[in-house]
Amino acid sequence: MLEIVLSPSEWVDFTAEAKKIMRQKGLTNKDVAQLIGRKENAVSRFFTKNYSSRFIAAEIASALSMEW
């Protein structure tokens, strides 16, 4: 299982980049949750509460083809 460990400042950069890509692709948190096999509230929590799950970060990066 892949992991991305983010410091608080890296989390800010990561989520900003992920949201930018999501906007470009027209994806919602629900869409991303379906892509990674997680519940929507887990993805929403990751983006809004500085909840830096190293596994969810890796799953989102992979689903969005992010270089991280």
Contacts in CASP RR format, 6 or more apart in sequence:
PFRMAT RR
TARGET T0000
AUTHOR 0000-0000-0000
METHOD contacts of the structure
MODEL  1
MLEIVLSPSEWVDFTAEAKKIMRQKGLTNKDVAQLIGRKENAVSRFFTKN
YSSRFIAAEIASALSMEW
1 55 0 8 1.000
1 58 0 8 1.000
2 55 0 8 1.000
2 58 0 8 1.000
2 59 0 8 1.000
2 62 0 8 1.000
3 54 0 8 1.000
3 55 0 8 1.000
3 57 0 8 1.000
3 58 0 8 1.000
4 14 0 8 1.000
4 54 0 8 1.000
4 57 0 8 1.000
4 58 0 8 1.000
4 61 0 8 1.000
4 68 0 8 1.000
5 52 0 8 1.000
5 54 0 8 1.000
6 14 0 8 1.000
6 52 0 8 1.000
6 54 0 8 1.000
6 57 0 8 1.000
8 50 0 8 1.000
8 52 0 8 1.000
11 50 0 8 1.000
11 52 0 8 1.000
11 57 0 8 1.000
14 57 0 8 1.000
14 61 0 8 1.000
14 66 0 8 1.000
14 68 0 8 1.000
15 46 0 8 1.000
15 47 0 8 1.000
17 66 0 8 1.000
18 47 0 8 1.000
18 60 0 8 1.000
18 61 0 8 1.000
18 64 0 8 1.000
18 66 0 8 1.000
19 47 0 8 1.000
21 27 0 8 1.000
21 64 0 8 1.000
21 65 0 8 1.000
21 66 0 8 1.000
22 28 0 8 1.000
22 31 0 8 1.000
22 32 0 8 1.000
22 64 0 8 1.000
25 64 0 8 1.000
27 35 0 8 1.000
27 64 0 8 1.000
29 40 0 8 1.000
29 43 0 8 1.000
29 44 0 8 1.000
29 47 0 8 1.000
30 40 0 8 1.000
30 43 0 8 1.000
32 43 0 8 1.000
32 60 0 8 1.000
32 63 0 8 1.000
32 64 0 8 1.000
33 39 0 8 1.000
33 40 0 8 1.000
33 42 0 8 1.000
33 43 0 8 1.000
35 63 0 8 1.000
36 43 0 8 1.000
36 56 0 8 1.000
36 59 0 8 1.000
36 60 0 8 1.000
36 62 0 8 1.000
36 63 0 8 1.000
37 59 0 8 1.000
38 56 0 8 1.000
38 59 0 8 1.000
42 53 0 8 1.000
42 56 0 8 1.000
43 56 0 8 1.000
43 60 0 8 1.000
45 51 0 8 1.000
46 52 0 8 1.000
46 53 0 8 1.000
46 56 0 8 1.000
46 57 0 8 1.000
46 60 0 8 1.000
57 68 0 8 1.000
60 66 0 8 1.000
61 68 0 8 1.000
END
